[in-house]
Amino acid sequence: MPDEDHPGIAATELAELPIHWLKDWTLWVDVECGVRPDTVLHRLYGTVTFFDSGTGHVGFSPTGARPGIVLPVHRVVALCGDHERRGDGQALTQGPVDES
């Protein structure tokens, strides 16, 4: 479950990560989308480009040469490295989260 407000636990943890290292890795991020309580999780693959602790915004550059997006950190459920998908063209750029 993502944070309800900013700043929360997720923002605190992101503020402690070396964001400049994350730019070099293909990651996946699970994001809560939609209006609560009728939300769905969506998974994106790409790289983190910035984190603004003041606004709680995470910059994310999806794989596949798609435009960068800004995610509110309080909607981020998970952020993890994906060792099977290290380069462009090796992964889906987005998809639903399989909750099985």
C-alpha positions in Angstrom: 0.0 0.0 0.0 1.4 3.4 -0.9 1.7 6.3 1.5 -1.5 8.2 2.1 0.3 11.6 2.4 3.6 13.2 1.6 6.0 13.0 3.2 5.7 9.4 4.2 7.8 6.3 4.6 8.4 5.9 0.8 9.6 9.6 0.5 11.9 9.1 3.5 13.4 6.0 1.9 13.8 7.5 -1.6 15.5 10.6 -0.1 18.2 8.2 1.3 18.9 6.4 -2.0 21.7 7.5 -4.4 19.4 8.6 -7.2 22.4 9.2 -9.5 23.1 5.4 -9.4 19.5 4.6 -10.2 19.8 6.4 -13.6 22.1 3.6 -14.8 19.8 0.7 -14.0 16.6 -0.6 -15.6 14.0 -0.7 -12.8 10.4 -1.5 -12.4 8.0 0.6 -10.5 4.5 -0.4 -9.4 2.2 2.6 -9.2 -1.3 2.8 -7.8 -3.5 4.4 -10.5 -7.1 5.7 -10.4 -9.4 7.2 -7.8 -9.5 5.4 -4.4 -10.9 3.0 -3.5 -11.2 1.8 -7.1 -7.5 1.7 -8.0 -5.4 -0.7 -9.9 -1.6 -1.4 -9.9 0.3 -0.7 -13.0 4.0 -1.7 -13.6 6.4 0.5 -15.6 9.9 -0.3 -16.6 12.6 2.3 -17.0 14.9 4.5 -14.9 14.5 7.0 -12.1 15.7 10.4 -13.2 15.1 12.5 -10.1 13.4 12.7 -6.7 12.2 16.0 -5.4 11.8 15.6 -1.6 10.0 18.9 -1.3 7.2 18.0 -3.7 7.3 14.2 -3.4 7.7 13.8 -7.1 9.7 11.0 -8.7 10.9 11.5 -12.3 10.7 8.3 -14.3 11.9 7.6 -17.9 10.1 4.6 -19.3 12.0 2.2 -21.6 11.3 2.3 -25.3 12.1 6.0 -25.9 8.8 7.2 -24.4 8.6 10.6 -22.8 9.5 11.0 -19.2 6.8 11.1 -16.6 6.4 12.4 -13.0 5.0 10.1 -10.4 3.7 11.2 -7.0 5.8 9.2 -4.5 2.7 8.5 -2.3 1.3 6.4 -5.2 4.5 4.3 -5.6 3.9 0.9 -4.2 7.2 -0.7 -5.1 10.5 0.2 -6.9 13.0 -2.5 -7.7 15.9 -3.4 -9.9 15.2 -5.8 -12.7 18.3 -8.0 -13.3 16.6 -9.7 -16.3 16.0 -6.5 -18.2 19.2 -4.4 -18.2 18.9 -2.7 -21.6 16.4 -1.1 -23.9 14.2 -3.4 -25.9 14.5 -6.3 -23.4 11.3 -5.6 -21.5 7.8 -4.5 -21.7 7.5 -0.8 -21.0 4.3 -1.1 -19.0 1.8 -3.7 -17.9 -0.7 -4.7 -15.3 0.6 -6.2 -12.1 0.0 -9.9 -11.7 -1.2 -10.2 -8.1 -1.4 -14.1 -8.1 
